[in-house]
Amino acid sequence: MRLTKEGLLRINFRELPDNRTRLKCNFRCSYCLQIAGNVREYSFGEEQFAMTKCVWDMLSRVEDAIMVRINFNGEIFADGWATRCAFYIDRIPNVRICEFITNNSIDPKTYLDEIVPSKTTFNCSFHPEFVSIERFIENTLTLKGAGCDVFVNVCAIPQLVNKLPDMKETFDKHGIPFKLQGFLTLGGSYMGKKYPEQYTLAERRILKKTFYTKDEYSYFVRLRRTKGLDCYAGVDTINVFLDGSVKRCFTQDIGSVEGLVSGKVKLGEEPYPCHEKNCPCYAHFIGLKKFRKKYILSSRFVDNYEKTAGENGLKG
């Protein structure tokens, strides 16, 4: 059976929905909200692999092509069982794109033989507290050389803002697409300040020039409200968790994978209003109906998008 009207389902595959645990990470970033929130880390094992297999064996039976973004809130390639989970998904026949979120600290040569380069993409998070830009670029170019599409995302923490223009220029010189990730402390604080509310005017000027589009700046620095705006979350994009539960995005339960595959649970047919005051994910806002009309959804990354020719200042 088909779950979506267009026959293409975008899935963010995550750990468990209670946000109390996450896959162990090999970095200890000072700005990590998971660490600040005392989220318990653990290593994956046979249980998590069995859960992954159960979920994706069911999803392999639907008629929709699937684009999946795998994020266990830790480092996949630093954990043998998590890597095994990811590779299992990568080989599912109706998975058109399998996107890995990684800090890119592990030499890709150790796992490239296990992936399908034509459909495997890499969303590489650059964390300069723990990896040099030279090593990061070297690993990224190895992935590109193997035929994988990649892009780099950097979290706009305050101590990096002044360095962002030069950083972007460095990645541009190597032909590596660069995206800026908004820094939201989500009710907490970092270095005694709340972000994005307490960026300085000078920092805001830099950020406005560095974000990929003005809309990204508007939603993730100015905190433009999303509640009430029609969104495709729950229509053609969903969050699926290890235990088989399904949410519209980070919140709002939809049901389970079993319910979807059996037909007992239905996704929406048309976009419907966002239920969050502000979208809490730097990428999910591409689900907004107004953005679908303005930008081009990426065919290689689940939550990424491209400017139109007009947005790039080009004719045609």
N, C-alpha and C positions, 0 to 999 in steps of 0.2 A: 504494500500500500504506500501511497505518497502522503507525506506529512505536510508539505507546503504546496501552495498554488503553483509556484514556478518550478518546483522540483529541485531546488537548491537550498540546503539547510546549513546555516553557520552555527557551529557549536564551540563554546568555550568549555573545555573539559577540565574540571578542577578537583581538588582534594575533597574534603567533607564540608557540608554546608554550614556547620555551626561556628566556623572560624576559630575554633579552639586549638586546632592542630595544623601542622603543615609538614611537608617534606623537609628533611634536614638540608641546610644550605652550607656551602663551604666558605661563604663570606659572612662577615659580621658588620655590615654597614651601619654607620652611626645614625643614619636617618631612616633605617628600616622600621616601618610601622609594626611589622610582625614582632620584632624584638621588643619594641617599646610596649606592645600590648601583652607581653609575656605569653605569646602563643607557643604551645609546646611543639618542639621539633621531634621527629622520629624518622627512622630509616624504613623504607618500604620492604616488604617481604612477600612470601607466597600469598598471603591473604589479599594484599592490594592488587597483585597480579590477577588473582581469581576474580576479584570485583571488577577490574578493568575488562577482563575477558567476557564476563557475564554481560556487562553493559554493551560492549561493542559487538558481541555476537548477535545481540538483539537488533542493534542499529544497522548491522550489515544486511538485514532482511528488508529494509525499507527501500522504496524505489528512488528516493531522492539521492542526488549527488550530495556529498557532505564535505564541507570545509571545516577542519577542526583546529583549534588553537589549544595546545596543551600547556597548562600552567598549574603546578602543584605548590606554588609559593615557596619553592626551594630550588636547588639546582639539579635538574633531571640527570645530567651526564656525570654527576658526582656520586650517583647511587645506582648500583647494578640492577636492582629490581625495578626502579622507576624507569630506567632506560629500557628495560625489557617491556614494560607496559607501553612505552611510547612506540617502540618498534612494532609491537603487535598491532597497534592502531594504524600505523603507517602502511601496513600490508593489507588492510581491509579493502576489498575490491571497490566498494562505492565511496571510499574516501578519496576525493579528488585532490584535496590539498591537506597536508599535515604540517602544521606550523608549530615549531618548538620555541618556547620562550626559554632563553638561556643567558647566563652571564658570560658565556663564551670563554671561560677560563680553562676548559678542558681541551686539549689538542684534538681537533676534529679527525685527525688521521686515525685515532683510536676507535672511531665508530662509523666512519664514512662507508665502510663495506656493508653496513647493516641497513642502510636507508635506500630509498628510491629517489634519487636526485631530481627527477623530473617533476615530482609532486611534493617534495619535502622542502619547506622554507624555514628560515631562521629569523626570529625576532630577538636581536641581540642587545641586551641591556648592558651599557657601559658603566661600570662602577669604579672610578679612578682611585678610590681609597685602597683597592685591593688588586688592581691589575693595571699595568702600564698601557698607555695608548699604543705603543709599538707592538706589544705582544697581542693586544686585542685586535689590532688591524691585521697582523699576521694570520691569526686564526680566522678572521672574517674573510680574508682573501683566499685562504685555503678552501673555505666553504664555497665561495664564488667560483673558484677554479674547478671544483668538482661538479659544477652545473646547478648549484642551489641558489635560489633567490634569497637575498638577505636585506635587512635594514637594521640600522642602529637606533636605539632609543636611549635618551639620557634624561634622568630626573633633574628637574630644575631646582636643585637645592641652593640656598642662598650663596654659599661659598664658591659655587661654580659659575654663577651667572656672568660675572665679568669675563670668564674664560670661554663662554659658549660661542661667540662669533669665531674665534680662532679655531676652536674645536671643530665646529661645523666646516670651516674651510679645509681643515686637515682631512676630514672624511670625504669631502667633496673631491679633493685632489686624487683620492684613491678610488673614486667611482662608487662610494658606499653611501646609499641614501641615509639621511639623518633626520630623525624626528625627535621633538622635544616632548617630554612627559611632564605634565603639570604636577607640582608638588602640593599635595593637600594633607594637612595634619589631621583632618577629620575630627575636630573636637579636642585634640591633644595639642602639644606644642613641640617645637624643635629649637634648641638653643634659646629657650625662654620666649619664643615668639610663635604666633599662629600664622600658618600659611595656607592660602596665598595672601591673606588679608594684610600681612605686615611686610610685604616686599616694599623696598624703598622706591621712590619715584625714579631714581636712576636705574634700579634693577628692572622696573616695569618697562622703561624705554628699551632696554636691551631685549627683554623677553618679547616685546611686541614685534621687534624686527626678526627674532629668531624662530618663533613658532611658524610652522608650515603655512598656516592660514590665519587671517584675522579672527576667524570664528573660533579657532582653538584658543587663542588668547582670551577672547571674550568669555568663553565657558570655563576656562581653567585658571584664569588670573582674576578676571572681574566677577567670576562666579555668576554668570548669567543663569537665570532660573530655567529649569527644564520641566518642572511639574506642569502637567496639563498639555504638553506638546505631544502630538501624535508620534508614536515610535513603533518601529518594526520589531522591537524586542518582544518575544512571545509570538511572533508571526513567522519570521524566517530566520531568527537568531535566538538562541537559548543558552543557558548555562546548564550543563550536565555534570553531576558529581559522582565520585567513586561509588557511592552507595546506591546509585541509580536514580536519585531524586533529580527533579528538573525544576528550575526556577526561571522566571522571565529574564532576570539579569542577576544582580547580587541578592535581590529580595523578591518577594511575591511568588509564592509557590504556584506551580502549574500542575505538578503531579509526579509521575515517574516515567522512566523509559519504557517499562513494561506496559503502562497505561497508554502511552503514545503508540507503541507498536501494535497493540491489540485493538486500537481504535476507540478505546473507552475514554481517552483524553484527547482533546483536539486543540491544536494551536489556533490562534486567531487568523482570520482570513484577511483582515485589513488592519493597518496600524491603529493603535489606540493609545490614549493619553498616558504619558509617563507619570508614575506614582511617587517619584522622588523629587524633593525640592531642587536638588542639584544632582546631576548624574555623577556618581562617585568614581567612575572609571575614565581614565584619560582617553580611552579608545571607543567605548561603547556609544558615544554620542553620534557616531556615524549611523546609528539606527534611526535617528530622528527623520521623520518624513521630509522635512524642509531641506535636510542635508542630502538626502537621496536625489532630490531634484537639482541640487546645486553642484554636487561633486560626483565623481565616477568611483563606484565601489571597486576595490582591488579584486582581481581574479586570482591573486597569489597569497594574500594575507587576509585573515578573517575580519579584523577590525580596522584595516587600513583603507585609504582612499587616495584618489589622485585628483589634482586640479583639472578643470577643463581648459581648453586652449585659451579661452577668454581670461580665466583666472591667472594663467601664466603670462598674460600680456601678448599672446600670439593671435594671429588672424586665422580664421577658418574654424 
